[in-house]
Amino acid sequence: MAYVEMGSVEAGLRFKTRSGLVVETTGNTQRIESHNLYVHEVVIVEGPGEGSKYLLNLDAAEPL
């Protein structure tokens, strides 16, 4: 599935990032015009920075 092509993603999906953080989608999405892709807001649920939110290219993470 190409998340970078999806204009929205449901909240509550969990992924493991390359750095080993477990994150959960919030349902917010932002389009990066200069690269013609979407990034999705996630919150860290396990790992350093727990509770912090940031934008992530979900194609670079592993679904749990």
C-alpha positions in Angstrom: 0.0 0.0 0.0 1.4 3.4 -1.0 0.6 5.7 2.0 2.4 8.6 0.3 -0.4 8.6 -2.3 -3.3 8.5 0.2 -4.9 11.9 1.0 -6.1 10.5 4.3 -5.5 7.6 6.7 -7.7 6.4 9.6 -6.7 7.2 13.1 -5.4 4.4 15.4 -3.2 2.5 12.9 0.1 1.4 14.5 3.5 1.2 12.9 7.1 0.6 13.9 9.6 3.1 12.6 13.1 2.3 11.3 14.4 3.7 14.7 12.2 1.2 16.6 9.5 3.6 17.8 5.9 2.4 17.9 3.7 5.2 16.6 -0.1 5.5 16.0 -1.8 7.6 13.4 -4.0 10.5 14.5 -5.9 10.8 11.2 -4.3 14.1 10.2 -2.6 14.3 6.8 -0.6 17.0 5.1 0.4 17.2 1.4 4.0 18.1 0.6 3.5 20.0 -2.7 7.2 20.1 -3.6 7.5 16.3 -3.6 3.9 15.5 -4.6 3.3 13.2 -1.6 1.4 13.0 1.6 2.7 12.6 5.1 0.6 11.5 8.1 0.6 12.7 11.7 1.6 10.1 14.3 2.0 10.1 18.0 4.8 8.0 19.7 3.1 5.4 21.9 6.2 3.4 22.8 9.8 4.6 22.9 11.7 7.8 23.7 9.5 10.9 23.2 6.3 9.0 24.1 3.3 11.3 23.5 5.1 13.5 21.0 3.5 14.1 17.6 5.3 14.4 14.2 4.7 13.9 10.5 5.8 10.6 9.0 6.0 9.0 5.5 4.3 5.8 6.5 5.8 3.9 3.6 9.1 4.1 5.6 7.5 2.2 8.6 6.4 -1.3 9.2 2.7 -1.9 10.0 2.0 -3.7 13.3 
